[in-house]
Amino acid sequence: MDIHLLNALGITNCALFRCNSESDIECLTPELPWLANVVTIDENNKLQKKHIPSIFLDDFFLDADEVWKGETSFTLSSGFWTEHNESQVLRLEALAINSESGSRYLVVKNVEEQFDEKRKTLQAARELLLSHHEIVGQHEYIRHKLNGVLRKNTRLQKLVPPIQQAIHNLETGVVILDDKGGLILDNKASHRLLLCNSTTPSSIRVNELLTDIDAPATFLPALVQRKAPWQGELYWQPVDDYGVWLQVTIHPVLQGDELTHWVYLLTDITHIHNKEESVLTASGMDSLTKVANRNLFTDTVRRLVQEEIAFKLFIIDICDFKKINESLSYQSGDEILKSFALRLQTFVGNSGFIARIGSNEFALVKREDTFNELISAEYIEQLVKKLTQTYTVLNGSEPNLGINIGEANFPRHCPSTESLLQCADIALQAAKYQGRNVVLTYSEELHKQHHAISELESQLRSAIENNELKLFLQPIVDLETGKIVKCEALARWITPEGKFISPEVFIPLAEKSELIFPFGEWLINEACDAIEALKASNLDIRLAINISGRQVSDLALLNQIKNALEDHQLPGSNLSIELTESVFVESLDTVSVLLNELRAMGITVSIDDFGTGFSSLVYLKKLPIDELKIDRSFVSELEKNTDDQAIVQAILGLASNLNIKIIAEGIETQQQQQFLQNHRCAYGQGYLYQRPVAIPEFITLAQKLK
């Protein structure tokens, strides 16, 4: 590293040292006037490590020595620090460099200019955020005041003139409408912001505003129903030469359950938006949510670790956010992220530090001494409740978010910044594996479980890629004739070492990871191969495959099914799709579209494990369902359990009235079969007829029964 090269690159006013060995560090820039305040150099320009005036730099050498001992290229920064003496204040940063060529260097930079620039940037960011928070606070104040006034006065004519004058002179735009949308009062600011004139009053303009931003007809009624205001930012361009960013509050005023007024509050925040993205990013803030970004978060955690302050780190993940973006729109997703960050910031206040560290991940850092009388578990329970309450977005949707939280504690769990982040992430991944709204704290046992799951996930990925999974078939028979009318495809995994991995282990693992998508594609293609084998043996039997809830939300699923059928030149009537009840609860709109597309292709649809989820008879009435599969838990004790008998009879009666066929799962005895036959159950499946077997064995059995 050449000092002249550093100067040519614009890196000036820095001290450069070459590390020849641990005890031989040569200064290449001994003439710098401020250097003596930081290090001691002998007559041969060698750094004296035992006599370093700067305590901070002396401490940095502990980490720098580790970097120089390493074999990989790496640069470690100390961050900014300040040195004081009688005549000046130095702002410094040190870099320990291990270059690709094997050379080791120490650079000490005088960063006064960068420090001042950073300080100015942070100040600008602070002013922007304070400006924005002040506007939001003004809206809240005005909204509460007007809500109280309007509830006492159903018509504003009863207001005393000073109040009317105060509204008229506000810098915030105010539009007050009656319950039918008729104009009662507005002010000069609203006229200016909404481009009002004699032919287009503010009452018309606010409706145009909602129309232009594609707010649905259900948006305002939803606010009335929830008795809650909507607040957010939006960009409006009613004409070509006028576009404005607005902070908007829309508030329904109610007397009991009856709507009396609408209050619209508007403030121009274009000046904030024009500056904030560059300023906030430069200052370590996230431009969308206006909380700290990942870099500032990491610096904050590192500083707390260096200062040996005990704290808790929580990583918060919003579940299935990709699905929210795809189903509601990315604009709605951004709205939710901003609302989520605001709720988190409001809840935490000044007692913690929050940041957005990923697209749908946030972090909370909270010192141990700030929990007051609350224990950590109670605090997080309240936080989860706050963050999972219903959100309202402009398109009229009201999504309920699920979250997962992983917790790690310093110094109890991990001694360094990097290991602490890793521990919190391990806890988060374990929480995500268990379901929605799960909070887990890191432990050694959790780490072992995470490692085992990661190992199994890696093996499953290889098994899918290397086609090590096998397809087994289990017959579904006509209970009247005993003939095979259908079969279910079931995946089996036997490792190259001959170890059998239960589907009860690897199917949930695939569903909770991204492996469900390649696994699903493998299953669809293998099922079509199996149908071809059945047809080649003159067996015209429908084959059923299970589709998980995560696959249903994947837009590629339908194309995968279509392409597989086309590639194998098969009609859709040879294939049947089985979905569990939970899919209908979580993704009804998506499922409805999918089922209609499948039925149009000739594919039949079954609800699997019926009776174990959150069934609604509305689904059965409205959706194109061909078959219900009674869960084995209702069949296993059918001979002696009167409750199970009553449930099965009720399901059979319901299905008969809706013209839906029934398949009873888990039939193992003649008595169970007889009960089902007596109550006109159409089809059965279970060990009484055949365990799941490999395709050749199934073909042999089916040909015998044919």
N, C-alpha and C positions, 0 to 999 in steps of 0.2 A: 504494500500500500504506500503510495507516494504522496507526500504532503502537497506537491505541486498539482497532482491530479485532484486532490481534495479541493484545492483553491480553484482549479478550473471548473469544478462542478458546483462551485458556489458555497462549499462547506468551509467557511472561514472562521477565524477566532476560536480554533480548537487545538488542544494539545494531543499529540500522537505519540504513543509508546509502542515499541515492539517487544514482545515477550519472547526472549530467547530460551529461557528456562524459568522455573518457579522463582529462582533467586536472582535472575538476570533480566531486568526489565529496563530497556534503553529508551530514553526520551529523545525523540527526533525533532522536537520544537522547544528547546530550552529557553529561547529568547522571549517567550510570552511574559508580559509584565505581571499578570495576575496569578501565574502558576505557583509562585512561592507560597501563596495563601492556602494552597490545596495539597501540594505534595512537597517532599524534600528530595533534592537531586544532588548527587555528589559531583566532584570535579570532572568525572568521566561521563557525566550525563546519565548516570544510572540511578533509578528510583530506589529510595530507601524505604522498603515496606514497613520496617519497624518504627519509622519516624514520619508518620503521615499526619499532618495537622488536622485534616478534615476527618472527623469521626464518622460521618456518613460514608465517605469514600473508603475508609478503612474497613467498615462493615461490608461494603459492596465487594471487596476483594474475596471474601469467603465464597460468594456465589461465582465470581469471575474465575477463580481457580478451578472450579468444577467444570465450567465451560471450556477452559483451555485444556483440561485433561481429556475431554471427550474426543471421539473420532469423527464426529459428524459436523458439518458446517452449521454454525449457529451464531446468532447475535443476541445478547442479553442487554436490556436497557435498565438503568437504575431508576428512570423517571426523573422529574425535575426536583432539585433541592436548592437550598439557599445557604450561602456562606456569608457571615458578617465579619468585618474588621473595622478598624477605626475610620478608614477613609472611604470605603465603598461596600456595596452589597452585590454579591455575585449570584446569578441564577445559572445553575450548572446541570448538566446531564452527562452520565458516563455510559459508555458502551464497551462491553467485553465481546471481542469478535474472534471466532474460530473459522477461518476461511477455508474454501475448498482445497486450496493449495497446501494446507497444513500450517500456514502462518497464523500466529496469534498476535492480536493487537488490543491495546486499551486506548480508547478515545475519550477525552474529557472536553465537552463542548461548553463554551460560554453562550448561553441561550437567552440572553437578556431580551433580544428583539423578539424571538419566538414566544418568550414568556409574556411579554407585553401584548403581543398579538393574541395569544391564547386568553389572556385576561380580558382584552377588549371583546373578543368573540363570546366568552362566557357572559360578560355583562350585557352584550346585545341579545343573547339568547334569553337571559333572565328578564330583560325588559320586555321582550316579545311575549314570553310566557306570562309575566305579570299583567301585561296589557290584555292578553286573551282571557286570563282568569278574572280580571276586573270586569270585562264585558259580560262574561257568564254570570258573575256575581250581580251586576246591574240588572240583568234579565230576571234573575231569581228574586231580587228585591222588588222590582216593578211588578212581577207576576203575583207575588204574595199580596202586595198592596192593592192591586186592581181586583184580585180575587175577593178580598175582604170588602172592598167598596161595592163591587157589583152584586155580591150576595145580599147586601143591605139595600141596594137600589136597583130594582129590576129595569128601570129606565134611567139613563144618565142625566135626563133633564133635571132630576132632583139633586144633582150634585151642585155644591156651592161653586161659584165662578172661579175662586182661586185654584181648586183642584183641576177644573177643566183647563185653566191657563197653564198650570204646571205640566199637564200632559201635552198641551200644544207646543210648549217650548222645550220638551225633552229632546236630547240628541239621539236617543233611541227611537226608532220608528215604532209607532203604536197604531194598531188597527183593531177596533172593537166592533164586533158584529153581533146581531141578535141570533137566536137559535135557528132562524131560517136563512141566515146569511146576509141579512140586510144591514147596511152600514149605520152604526150609531155614533161613532166618534173615531177620528184619526188625527194625525198631526203633520206638521211640515216635513219632518224627517221621513215619514212613511211616503209622502208624496214624491220626495226627491229620490228615494231608493227604489220605489216601484214605478217611476215614470208616469205618475198619474196626471190626468188632465180632465177637462170638463166632460169629455165623452167617455173616459175610462177611469172611474173612481177606484179607490183602493179595494173596495169589496170585490170588484171584478178582477183586479190585479192579483190578489192573493190566490184566487181560484186558478188564474192563468199560471201562477208560480207553481202550484201543486201539479197542474196538468203538465207543464213543461219538464218537471223533474220526474214524471211518470209515477207519481203517487197514486195507488189504486183507489177505487171508490170505497174500499173497506178501511182505509187508513184513519179518517176522522171518526167514524163510528167506533173503531177499536179504542181510540183514546177515551171516548165517552164511557165505553163499557168498563175500561180499566180505571177510570177516574184519575187519569195521570196525564201530565203534559209530555210533549215531545220536544227535545232540544238537540240541535245539531248544526253542522256547517253544510252549506250547499253552494254550488256555483249556478248562477242564473244568467242567461243571455237572451232577453226577450227580443232584442233587435240586433242587427249586425254590428253596429258601432257602440254597443253598450253591453258589457259583461261585468258581473260583480260577484265577489264572494260574500256571502251573508251568514252571520250567526243568527239563527232563527229559533224562536220559542213559540210553540202552538199550544195554547192552554184552554181546555174546556171548563167553563164555570158552571157548577151544578148546585141546585137547591135540592138536597137529598139525592134522588136518582134522576131528577129532571134537569135537562140542559137548558140554561138561560142565555149564555153568551159564549162567543169565541173571542179570545184575545191572541193577537199576533204581535210579537215583538221582533224587530229587525235591526241589525247593526252591520254596517259595512266593515268587513275585516280583510278587504283586498290587500291593504298595505302590509298586514301581518303575513298573509300567504305569499306575497311577492318576495319577502325576505326570509321567511322562516326555514325553508328547506335547506338552503346553503348554510345559514347561521346555526341552525340546530344541529345539523350533521357535523359541522366543524367543531361544535362545542360538546359533542358526545351525546346528543339527544336524538331520539327517533322522531323523524319529521311527521309521521302519521299520528302516533299516539301522544307525542310530546312528553314522553318519559325518557329516562336514560336508555342509551343503546348498549349493545353488548360490550363494546370497548370500554366505555365509562364504567359499566358494571364490573368488568374484570379488574380494572384499576382500583375500584373501590374495595372489592374483596381482597385484593393483594395488599392494599394499605392497612386494612383491618388485621390481616394476618401478620404483617410486619410489626404492627403495634401491639400484637398479642392480646387483642380484645375478644372476649368470648361472644360468639354470636351464632344465630341459626340461619341457615340458607334454605329457602324453599324455592323449588322450580315448579312452575304451574303450567300445565299443558291443557289447551282447549281441545276436547275430544272431537274427532271427525270434522275438523275445520274445512278440510278439502271438500267434503260433502256439502257444507254450508255454502261455500263459494259457488259450487256447481249448481246447486238447487235454487239459491236465492239471487245470485249474481255477486261479482267481486266488489261492486260498489256497496252492496249490503254487508258483505264481509268486512269491508273497511269500517263501515258504520259501527258494526258490532265490536271490532277491535278497539275503536276509540272509546266506546261506551264501557267496555271491559276495563280498559286502562284507567278511565275516570273513576269507576267504582272502586278499583283496587287502590288508587291514590287517595280517594276520599276515606276509605276504610282505614288505611295505614296511617294517613296524616304525616306528621313529622316524627313519628316513632319508628320509622324504618325507611329503607331505601328500595325503590322498585325500578325495574328495567324491563324492556322488551328485548329478549335475547335470541328470538327466532321468529319465524312467520306467525306461529300461534303459541309461542312459549314466552312466559314472563318469569321474572325472578323477584323474590323478596328477600332482603337481608335485614335481619332484626337482631339488635343486641340483646343479650340475655337479660340485662338490667332494665329493659323497657317493657317487659310483659306485665309489670305492676302486680296486681293480685291474681290475674288470670294465668292459669297454666297454659303451656303451649297448645295442648290438644283442644282446650276450650276456645282459644283464640282462632285456631285454624278451622274449627267447626263453624264458628260465626262467619269467618271469611268465605268458606265454601257456600254457606247459605246466601250470603250477599252476592257472590259472583254467579250463582246459578239461577237467580230469579229471572223471570221472563224479560226478554229484551224486545223493544219495539223498533222496527226499521221502517224507512219511508215507503217500501213497497207493500206495506200492510202486514207483513209476516211478524210473528211473535215467537221466535225460536227460544227454546229452553236449552241452555248450554250444559254440557257435562264437562267436568274438569278432573284432572288427576294431579296430585301433588307429591313430589319427592322431597324429603327433608334430610339434611346433614348438618352436624353441629361442629363448630370449631371451638376449642381444639380437641374435643372428646373423640370425634370420629377420624379426623384427618389433620395432619400437621401443616399442609401446604395448600396454596390456592388451587393448583391443578388437581390434586387428589380430592380436595373437598368438592369441586365441581363434578368430578367423576362419581363420587359417592352419592351426591344428590341425584345425579342422572340415573344411577343404578336403582335407587329407591323409586324414582319416577317410572322407569321402565317396568319394574315389578308391579307398581300400582296400576299401570295401563293394562298389564296382563290380567289383573283381577277384575277389571270392569270400570264403570264410570263412577266419578265422585269418590274415588278411593285415595286415601292419604297414607303414605308409608314412610317410616323413618329408617334410615340406613342402619344396618347391623351386619356383623360378620356372617350370620346365618342367611340373611337376605342376599349378601354377596355370593355365597356358595350357590344358592338357588338360582340367582341370575346367571352365574357362570354355567351351571348345568343346563339351563334353558337355552343359553346362547350356543352351547356345544350341540345340543339336540337340533336347534334351528339350523345350524350350519350343516349338520348331517342330512336334515330333511331337504335343504336346498340342493345338496349334491344328489340326493336320491331322485328328486324331480328332474334335475338336469340330465342325469345319467339313466333315466327311465328304469329305476330300480323298484318303483312301486308297481304293484300288480292289481288287476281288476278281478274281483270275485263277483259272482252272481248268486242271488237268492230268489227262489221262485215265489210268485204270488199266484194263488190258485183260486179257481171258482169253487166256492164251498158246496155248490149243488152237484157239480159234475166231477170235481177233483182234477180238472184239467188246468195246466199252467196257462194263464192268460197274460202274464206280465212278469217281469223280473226287476229287481233292484240292483243297481251296480254299487258295489262297496269296495273302497280302496283298502289294500292290505300292504303292509311294509315289513319285509323281511330283509335285514341287513346282509351284506356280503358274508359276514361272519355267522349267519344263520340265526341271529337274534330277532325275535318277533316283537315289533313295537305296536302296541295297541292303538287302534284308531281313536279311542277315547283319550289318548295322549297326543297324537300328532295332528289330528283334525283341529282341536282347539288351539294348538300351537300355530297352525297355519292361519286360522281365522284371526288370531290376535297379532299376526305379523303381516307383512306384505306378501308372504308366500302363498296366501290364499288365491291370489290372482294367477300365478303360473300353475299352481295346483289345479285350479278350476279349468284352465285351458287344457291341461293334460287330461283331466277327467272327461271333458267333452269329446276330445279326439279319441280317447280310448273307448268311450261308450260307442262312438260311431264305428270303430273297428269291431267291437263286439257285436253290434247289430249286423254288420256285414257277415261275420262268422255264423250268426244264427240263420240269416237268409240263405247262406251257402249250404246249410244243412236242412233247408226247407222248413224252417221254424219261423212262423210269422208271429213274433212275440214283441210287445212293446217293452222298452227298456227305460227305467226311471233313474235319474241322477238327482242328487241333492245340491241345491244352490244356497249358499250362505247369504246372510244379510249384507255383508260387505260387498259380495259380488253383485248383488242387486243394484247397489248404488254406483257400480262401475259402468260407465257409458259404453265400454267395449264389449260387455257381456253378450248383448244381442247379436253383434257382428260376429263374435266368435262362434256362436251357435249356428248362425246362417252359413258362415264360411265352412264350418266342419260338415254340415249336411250337404252343401254343394260339392265340396271336395270328394265326399264319399258317394255322391249321387243318391242320397236317401231322402225320402219324403219326411216331413215333420211328424206324420202320424206314427212313425216308429219310435218316437222319443216322448218321454214324460218328464216333467220337471216337478220336484218336490221342494216346498218352502216351509219353514217353520212359522208358527203363529207370530213370533216376535217381530218378524220382518214386516208384517202388516201394520203393527203398531208404530214401528220406527220410521217406515218409509212408504206410507200408504200411497201417496201420489206417484212416486217412482214405480212402485209395484203395479199400480193400476195400468200405467202405460205399458210396462213390460208384459204383463199377462195378456193384454189385448193383442200385442204384437205376436206373442207366442201362439195364441189361439188362431190368429190369422194364418199362421204357418202350419196349422194342423197339430200342434203340440198340445198334449193334455197337461193339466195342472192339478197338483195335489197339495193339500195342507198336511204336513207331517207332524207327528206327535200331538194331534189335536186333543184339546182339553187340558194341556199342561201350561199354556201360556195365558195371554190376556185376550181371549177371543171376544169378538163382538159379532153378534148375529148380523149386523149391518154389512160387514165384510162379505159374509156368505151370500147375502142378498144382492149386493151391488157388483161384486167382482166375479169374473168368469172362472169359477172353480168347478172342476170335474169330480174330484174325489177327496174324501177326508180319510186320514189314517188314524184310527183310534190308538192312542199311545199304549205301549205294552204294560204300563203300570196299572191300567184299568183291566187288563186281561189276565194278568198273572194269578190273581186270586178270584177269578170270576166264578168258580164253582161254589165258594163259601162266603164271599163278601157281598152282602146285600147292597151296600153303598155302591160298589163297583157295578153291580148288576143294574141298579137304577140309573146310574150315569150312562152306561152303554145303551140301555133301552131308550133313554132320552135322546142320545146322539143319533141313534138309528131312526127314531121317529122324525126328528128334525130333518135329517138328510133325505128321508123318503118324501117329505112334503116339499123340499126344495129341488127334488130330482137330482140329488148328488149321491154317487156311489160311495160305499164304505169299505175300507180295507182295515181289518183288525190285525194289529202287529203282535208278535210274541206268543202265538198259539203253540202250546207245548203238549197239551193233553186232549184226549178224545172228549172229555167232559166240556172243556172250553169250546171246542169246535161245535159240539152238539147245542150248547146254549146259543151260540151265534147263529147257527142254522135255524134254530127254532124261532129266532127273532128277525129272520130274513136279512142277515148280513150277507153282502154279495161276495166279498173276497176275504181271503186270509193269508197270513204270512207268518212263518215261525219254524222252530226246530222240528215240530211235528211233521212237517213236509220235507224240509231239507235245510241244513246249515248252509251258509255262503260257501261256494266251491269255485274252483278255477273254471274258466270258460269251457274247456274240453269236457270236463266232468259234468258240467251243467247241461251241455248239449246231449250227452249220452242219456242223462236222466230224462230230459224233456222229450227225446225221441221215444223212450219207453212209454212215457205217460201219454204220448200223442195217440 
